[in-house]
Amino acid sequence: MLTVAGIALSVLLFLYLRGDVRAAARETLERRAGEYHRELREGRDEQIVMLHALRGLFSDVDGVTRDAFAATLEPMRAFFPAMMAAGWLRRVPGVAGEGAGDAYVVEYMEPGAGVGAGTAVPPGWRDALDRA
């Protein structure tokens, strides 16, 4: 009888502790996921600020040169260490096909040499570029 009571008590204690361990693991996972989400959002927000600053700088300029683009990005790199590269896209009205709208061409890519007029923008970017 004492053996059965000992086994039953052991099983109950195991089930109780398993619930506590699962709850602690769930809390840790949720906390880490929240921290990761916050870091991702902050990084994205920093990049958006950088892009708006760059867009505002060249908004009144008819043509952007490679040297001007590179010179503008250089001081920004200290403030945005996550920025691996930035590109300058040129809108070409009405060349994407009849009724398809404008095309977007990568003019310059920094760091590195310009990509050139032969490189098309990936299709998934079109909606975002149209809104910009």
C-alpha positions in Angstrom: 0.0 0.0 0.0 2.8 2.4 0.9 4.5 1.6 -2.5 1.3 2.5 -4.4 0.9 5.8 -2.5 4.6 6.6 -3.1 4.2 6.0 -6.9 1.0 8.0 -7.0 2.6 10.9 -5.1 5.6 10.8 -7.5 3.3 10.9 -10.6 1.4 13.8 -9.1 4.6 15.7 -8.3 5.9 15.0 -11.8 2.8 16.4 -13.4 2.8 19.5 -11.2 6.5 20.2 -11.9 6.1 19.6 -15.6 3.4 22.2 -15.8 5.6 24.7 -14.0 8.5 24.0 -16.3 6.3 24.4 -19.4 4.9 27.7 -18.0 8.4 29.0 -17.3 9.6 28.0 -20.8 6.5 29.7 -22.4 7.2 32.9 -20.5 10.9 32.9 -21.6 9.9 32.2 -25.2 7.3 35.0 -25.2 9.8 37.5 -23.6 12.5 36.6 -26.1 10.1 36.8 -29.0 8.9 40.3 -27.8 12.5 41.5 -27.5 13.4 40.1 -31.0 10.3 41.8 -32.5 11.2 45.1 -30.9 14.7 45.0 -32.2 13.5 44.2 -35.7 11.0 47.0 -35.6 13.6 49.5 -34.3 16.0 48.4 -37.1 13.4 48.8 -39.7 12.4 52.2 -38.4 16.0 53.4 -38.5 16.2 52.3 -42.1 13.0 54.1 -43.0 14.3 57.4 -41.4 17.5 57.0 -43.5 15.6 56.4 -46.7 13.3 59.5 -46.1 16.4 61.6 -45.4 18.0 60.4 -48.6 14.8 61.0 -50.6 14.4 64.5 -49.2 17.9 65.4 -50.0 17.4 64.6 -53.7 13.8 65.6 -54.1 14.5 68.9 -55.9 17.4 67.6 -58.0 16.8 66.7 -61.7 19.6 64.2 -61.9 21.5 62.4 -59.2 25.2 61.6 -60.0 27.0 58.6 -58.7 29.4 60.8 -56.8 26.6 62.8 -55.1 24.8 59.6 -54.1 28.0 58.1 -52.6 28.9 61.3 -50.8 25.4 61.5 -49.3 25.5 57.9 -48.1 29.0 58.1 -46.5 28.1 60.0 -43.3 24.9 58.0 -42.9 26.8 54.7 -42.5 28.0 55.7 -39.1 24.3 56.2 -38.0 23.0 53.1 -39.7 25.5 50.2 -39.2 22.9 47.6 -40.3 22.8 49.2 -43.8 24.6 46.9 -46.1 23.9 48.7 -49.4 21.7 51.3 -50.8 20.5 51.8 -54.3 19.2 54.8 -56.4 16.3 53.9 -58.7 15.2 55.8 -61.7 11.6 55.9 -62.8 11.1 55.4 -66.5 7.5 56.4 -67.4 5.5 54.2 -69.6 8.1 51.6 -70.7 6.8 48.6 -68.7 4.4 47.7 -71.5 1.1 48.9 -72.6 -1.1 49.7 -69.6 1.6 48.3 -67.2 2.8 51.7 -66.0 6.3 52.9 -65.2 9.4 50.9 -65.0 12.1 51.3 -62.4 15.8 50.9 -63.1 18.6 50.6 -60.6 21.0 53.5 -61.4 23.5 53.3 -58.6 24.3 50.8 -55.9 26.6 51.8 -53.0 28.9 50.4 -51.9 30.1 49.3 -55.2 29.9 50.2 -58.8 26.6 51.3 -60.5 24.5 48.5 -61.7 23.4 50.2 -64.8 20.3 50.7 -66.9 20.0 47.1 -67.9 19.0 45.9 -64.4 15.3 45.8 -63.7 13.7 46.1 -60.3 12.3 42.9 -58.8 8.5 42.7 -59.4 7.6 42.6 -55.7 9.0 46.2 -55.3 6.6 47.7 -57.9 3.7 48.6 -55.5 6.1 50.2 -52.9 7.8 52.2 -55.6 4.5 53.4 -57.1 3.5 54.6 -53.7 6.8 56.4 -53.1 
